[in-house]
């Protein structure tokens, strides 16, 4: 099998060549994926040859040692996981061919990657985005997009939950806003319903949007074409339900107009909602309920965000935190290190 990487790869063992032909022809993997498989399997063949082993003689202990070498060479956990996935698939194929009795990669897993902190806006940035008034924008678009920002940030909704909202409650609605009760009924992950309070600013923005919503040239045609979509709270100019992609696009443009340093996406506003709420209340269980997390461990990541905020505030404001060049690091740094050792 020829690939664009052949010039850089040594001659591959016949077993690997046959496997690559299998994934290319029978599994119809993308050409780039097949090329990456060839690179990863060339590494496997080289490791086996260095150890004086045939590919069929490789054992789990060998795979663990080679994985440790990749890790020691600075390979990231995700990259190691992809290599192991390729090797695991290759040995599964060898097993199906009757060439090996067991898969030596089956129980080998990449080191756990450090879970990155979710990106959240500072409070003043979130407020600036929510209060932005774009005088040059069409009033219809401006009212809709402002209501979207207020609901995402004010209620911590997922973008799928937001676009699933209807104008009014019905048996077929995935979600809706009850302005009298100041509540949002949403359908979250796992088809689980939850009720989220809606703040006064979000209700004001929503009222302004609803006053203009029906002034849409494509709405009547959309009602005939797809009544369910036309019943959506947030619609496009064609009268159809706004898509998650459209919300991403509009929010990105709005954040740039607000002068924020980085483009904002819907989930960033959900992260900001959770982080800012936790900073003010310290009630992790309440934040879990509002976000609709099934497991509180998912919500606990925001305690790390909160701690970063506290450490930065200490370093910026406390007189004893202003370290000179020959002084120990700021106490906030020490707190962070202690926190990482004692999660």
C-alpha positions as CSV (number, residue, x, y, z in Angstrom):
1,X,0.0,0.0,0.0
2,X,1.5,3.4,-1.0
3,X,1.0,6.4,1.2
4,X,2.4,10.0,1.0
5,X,4.6,9.0,4.0
6,X,6.3,6.1,2.3
7,X,9.5,8.0,1.7
8,X,9.9,8.7,5.4
9,X,8.9,5.2,6.5
10,X,11.1,2.0,6.6
11,X,9.8,-1.1,4.8
12,X,6.9,-2.4,6.9
13,X,6.4,-6.0,7.9
14,X,4.0,-7.9,5.7
15,X,1.4,-8.2,8.6
16,X,1.3,-4.4,8.9
17,X,1.0,-4.0,5.1
18,X,-1.9,-6.4,5.0
19,X,-3.6,-4.6,8.0
20,X,-3.2,-1.2,6.4
21,X,-4.8,-2.6,3.2
22,X,-7.6,-4.0,5.3
23,X,-8.4,-0.6,7.0
24,X,-8.1,1.2,3.7
25,X,-10.3,-1.1,1.6
26,X,-12.7,-2.8,4.0
27,X,-13.0,-0.2,6.8
28,X,-12.7,2.6,4.4
29,X,-10.7,4.8,6.7
30,X,-9.7,8.3,5.5
31,X,-6.4,8.5,3.7
32,X,-4.9,10.6,6.4
33,X,-5.9,8.1,9.1
34,X,-4.3,5.3,7.2
35,X,-1.1,7.4,7.0
36,X,-1.1,7.9,10.7
37,X,-1.7,4.2,11.3
38,X,1.3,3.5,9.1
39,X,3.5,5.8,11.2
40,X,2.3,4.4,14.5
41,X,2.7,0.8,13.3
42,X,6.2,1.5,12.0
43,X,7.1,2.6,15.6
44,X,5.6,-0.7,16.9
45,X,7.7,-2.7,14.3
46,X,10.8,-0.8,15.2
47,X,10.3,-1.3,18.9
48,X,9.7,-5.0,18.4
49,X,12.8,-5.4,16.2
50,X,15.0,-3.6,18.7
51,X,13.7,-6.0,21.4
52,X,14.4,-9.0,19.1
53,X,10.7,-9.9,18.9
54,X,8.4,-10.8,16.1
55,X,5.2,-8.8,16.2
56,X,3.3,-11.9,17.3
57,X,5.6,-12.3,20.3
58,X,4.9,-8.8,21.8
59,X,3.5,-9.0,25.4
60,X,1.7,-6.5,27.6
61,X,4.9,-5.8,29.5
62,X,6.7,-4.7,26.3
63,X,3.8,-2.4,25.4
64,X,3.8,-0.8,28.8
65,X,7.6,-0.1,28.5
66,X,7.2,1.4,25.1
67,X,4.3,3.6,26.3
68,X,6.5,4.8,29.2
69,X,9.2,5.7,26.7
70,X,6.8,7.7,24.7
71,X,5.7,9.5,27.8
72,X,9.2,10.1,28.9
73,X,10.0,11.6,25.5
74,X,7.3,14.3,26.0
75,X,4.5,12.7,24.1
76,X,1.2,14.1,25.3
77,X,-1.4,11.7,26.8
78,X,-3.8,12.2,24.0
79,X,-1.1,11.4,21.4
80,X,-0.1,8.2,23.4
81,X,-3.8,7.2,23.5
82,X,-4.0,7.5,19.7
83,X,-0.9,5.3,19.3
84,X,-2.2,2.7,21.7
85,X,-5.6,2.7,19.9
86,X,-3.9,2.0,16.6
87,X,-1.8,-0.8,18.1
88,X,-4.8,-2.3,19.9
89,X,-6.8,-2.4,16.6
90,X,-3.9,-4.0,14.8
91,X,-3.6,-6.8,17.4
92,X,-7.4,-7.3,17.3
93,X,-7.1,-7.9,13.6
94,X,-4.2,-10.3,14.1
95,X,-6.4,-12.2,16.6
96,X,-9.2,-12.4,14.1
97,X,-6.7,-13.7,11.6
98,X,-5.6,-16.4,14.1
99,X,-2.1,-15.0,14.4
100,X,-2.1,-14.2,18.2
101,X,-4.0,-15.7,21.1
102,X,-4.5,-12.5,23.0
103,X,-4.3,-8.7,22.5
104,X,-1.2,-7.4,24.4
105,X,-2.5,-3.8,24.2
106,X,-6.0,-4.6,25.5
107,X,-5.4,-3.5,29.1
108,X,-2.8,-0.8,28.5
109,X,-4.0,2.8,28.7
110,X,-2.4,6.2,28.3
111,X,-1.6,8.3,31.3
112,X,-4.5,10.5,32.4
113,X,-4.2,13.9,30.9
114,X,-4.6,16.9,33.2
115,X,-8.1,18.1,32.9
116,X,-8.0,21.7,31.5
117,X,-9.9,24.3,33.3
118,X,-13.0,25.6,31.4
119,X,-12.5,29.0,30.0
120,X,-14.7,31.6,31.8
121,X,-15.0,35.4,31.4
122,X,-14.2,37.8,34.1
123,X,-17.3,39.3,35.6
124,X,-16.8,42.7,34.0
125,X,-16.3,41.1,30.6
126,X,-19.5,39.1,31.0
127,X,-21.4,42.2,32.0
128,X,-19.9,44.2,29.1
129,X,-21.1,41.5,26.6
130,X,-24.5,41.3,28.1
131,X,-25.0,45.1,28.1
132,X,-23.6,45.7,24.7
133,X,-26.0,47.7,22.5
134,X,-25.0,47.7,18.8
135,X,-26.6,50.8,17.4
136,X,-25.6,49.8,13.9
137,X,-27.2,46.3,14.0
138,X,-30.8,45.7,12.8
139,X,-33.1,46.1,15.8
140,X,-34.6,42.6,15.2
141,X,-31.2,40.9,15.2
142,X,-30.0,43.0,18.1
143,X,-33.0,42.2,20.3
144,X,-32.7,38.5,19.6
145,X,-28.9,38.3,20.2
146,X,-29.1,40.2,23.4
147,X,-31.8,37.9,24.7
148,X,-29.6,34.9,23.8
149,X,-26.6,36.3,25.7
150,X,-28.7,37.1,28.8
151,X,-30.2,33.6,28.9
152,X,-26.9,31.8,28.3
153,X,-25.1,33.8,31.0
154,X,-28.0,34.4,33.3
155,X,-29.3,30.8,33.3
156,X,-26.2,28.7,32.4
157,X,-28.0,27.0,29.6
158,X,-26.3,24.7,27.1
159,X,-26.6,25.9,23.6
160,X,-28.7,22.8,22.7
161,X,-31.1,23.7,25.6
162,X,-31.3,27.3,24.4
163,X,-32.2,26.5,20.8
164,X,-34.7,23.9,22.0
165,X,-36.8,26.5,23.8
166,X,-40.3,27.3,22.3
167,X,-42.3,30.5,22.6
168,X,-44.9,28.9,24.8
169,X,-45.4,25.7,26.7
170,X,-46.9,22.7,24.9
171,X,-46.9,18.9,25.1
172,X,-44.4,18.7,22.3
173,X,-42.1,21.5,23.5
174,X,-38.6,20.6,24.6
175,X,-38.5,23.7,26.8
176,X,-40.0,27.2,27.4
177,X,-39.8,30.3,29.5
178,X,-42.5,31.0,32.1
179,X,-42.1,34.8,32.5
180,X,-44.7,35.0,35.4
181,X,-42.8,32.5,37.4
182,X,-39.4,33.8,36.2
183,X,-38.5,30.2,35.3
184,X,-37.0,28.3,32.3
185,X,-38.1,24.7,31.7
186,X,-35.3,23.0,29.8
187,X,-34.6,19.5,28.4
188,X,-31.0,18.7,29.2
189,X,-28.7,15.8,28.6
190,X,-30.2,12.3,29.0
191,X,-33.6,13.9,28.3
192,X,-33.7,15.1,31.9
193,X,-35.9,18.2,32.5
194,X,-34.9,20.8,35.0
195,X,-36.2,24.2,36.1
196,X,-33.8,27.2,36.1
197,X,-34.6,30.6,37.5
198,X,-34.5,33.5,35.0
199,X,-33.2,36.9,36.2
200,X,-34.8,40.2,35.7
201,X,-32.3,41.3,33.1
202,X,-32.9,38.2,31.0
203,X,-36.7,38.7,31.3
204,X,-36.4,42.3,30.1
205,X,-34.3,41.2,27.1
206,X,-36.7,38.4,26.4
207,X,-39.7,40.7,26.5
208,X,-38.0,43.1,24.1
209,X,-37.2,40.2,21.7
210,X,-40.8,38.8,21.8
211,X,-42.1,42.2,20.9
212,X,-40.2,42.0,17.6
213,X,-40.0,38.3,17.0
214,X,-43.1,37.9,14.8
215,X,-41.9,40.8,12.6
216,X,-40.2,38.2,10.3
217,X,-40.9,37.9,6.6
218,X,-40.3,34.2,6.5
219,X,-42.3,33.2,9.6
220,X,-45.6,32.5,7.9
221,X,-44.0,30.3,5.3
222,X,-42.0,28.5,8.0
223,X,-45.2,27.8,9.9
224,X,-46.7,26.0,6.9
225,X,-43.4,24.2,6.2
226,X,-42.5,23.2,9.7
227,X,-44.8,24.3,12.5
228,X,-42.6,22.8,15.2
229,X,-39.5,24.8,14.0
230,X,-41.5,28.0,13.6
231,X,-42.7,27.7,17.3
232,X,-39.1,28.2,18.4
233,X,-38.3,31.0,20.8
234,X,-35.2,32.0,18.7
235,X,-35.6,32.0,15.0
236,X,-33.6,33.1,12.0
237,X,-34.8,35.4,9.2
238,X,-36.2,32.4,7.3
239,X,-38.6,31.8,10.3
240,X,-37.0,28.5,11.2
241,X,-35.5,27.5,14.6
242,X,-32.1,29.0,15.1
243,X,-29.3,26.3,15.0
244,X,-26.6,25.9,17.5
245,X,-24.0,26.8,14.8
246,X,-25.8,30.1,14.1
247,X,-25.8,30.9,17.9
248,X,-22.0,30.3,17.9
249,X,-21.5,32.5,14.9
250,X,-23.6,35.4,16.3
251,X,-22.0,35.2,19.7
252,X,-18.5,35.3,18.3
253,X,-19.3,38.4,16.3
254,X,-21.0,40.1,19.3
255,X,-18.0,39.4,21.6
256,X,-15.7,41.0,19.1
257,X,-17.9,44.1,18.9
258,X,-17.9,44.2,22.7
259,X,-14.1,44.5,22.5
260,X,-13.4,41.2,24.3
261,X,-9.9,39.8,23.9
262,X,-11.0,36.4,22.8
263,X,-14.1,35.2,20.8
264,X,-16.8,33.9,23.1
265,X,-18.7,30.7,22.5
266,X,-21.9,29.6,24.2
267,X,-20.3,27.2,26.6
268,X,-17.9,29.9,27.8
269,X,-21.0,31.8,29.1
270,X,-22.2,28.6,30.8
271,X,-18.8,28.3,32.5
272,X,-18.9,32.0,33.5
273,X,-22.4,31.5,35.0
274,X,-21.2,28.6,37.1
275,X,-17.9,30.3,38.1
276,X,-19.4,33.6,39.1
277,X,-22.2,32.0,41.0
278,X,-19.8,29.8,42.9
279,X,-17.6,32.8,43.7
280,X,-20.6,34.5,45.3
281,X,-22.4,31.7,47.0
282,X,-19.9,28.8,47.5
283,X,-22.9,26.5,47.2
284,X,-21.5,23.7,45.0
285,X,-24.7,21.6,45.2
286,X,-26.9,24.4,44.0
287,X,-24.6,25.1,41.1
288,X,-24.8,21.4,40.2
289,X,-28.6,21.5,40.2
290,X,-28.7,24.7,38.1
291,X,-26.3,23.2,35.5
292,X,-28.1,19.9,35.4
293,X,-24.9,17.9,36.2
294,X,-25.7,14.2,37.1
295,X,-22.5,13.9,39.1
296,X,-21.1,16.6,41.4
297,X,-17.6,15.7,40.3
298,X,-18.4,17.4,37.0
299,X,-19.3,20.6,38.9
300,X,-16.2,20.5,41.1
301,X,-14.0,21.8,38.3
302,X,-15.4,25.2,39.0
303,X,-14.0,25.2,42.5
304,X,-10.6,25.3,40.8
305,X,-11.7,28.3,38.8
306,X,-12.9,29.9,42.0
307,X,-9.5,29.3,43.7
308,X,-7.6,30.8,40.8
309,X,-9.8,33.9,41.1
310,X,-9.0,34.2,44.9
311,X,-5.3,33.6,44.4
312,X,-5.1,36.3,41.7
313,X,-7.1,38.7,43.8
314,X,-4.7,38.1,46.7
315,X,-1.6,38.7,44.6
316,X,-3.0,41.9,43.1
317,X,-4.3,43.5,46.3
318,X,-2.5,42.3,49.4
319,X,0.6,44.4,50.3
320,X,2.5,41.3,51.4
321,X,1.9,39.6,48.0
322,X,4.0,42.2,46.1
323,X,7.2,40.2,46.0
324,X,10.5,41.8,45.1
325,X,12.9,40.0,42.7
326,X,14.8,38.4,45.6
327,X,11.7,37.6,47.6
328,X,9.8,34.3,47.8
329,X,7.0,33.9,45.2
330,X,3.6,35.6,46.0
331,X,1.5,33.7,48.5
332,X,-1.1,33.2,45.8
333,X,1.5,31.1,43.9
334,X,2.3,29.1,47.0
335,X,-1.4,28.5,47.5
336,X,-1.8,27.3,44.0
337,X,1.1,24.8,44.4
338,X,-0.3,23.6,47.7
339,X,-3.7,23.2,46.1
340,X,-2.2,21.1,43.3
341,X,-0.5,18.8,45.8
342,X,-3.7,18.5,47.9
343,X,-6.6,18.5,45.4
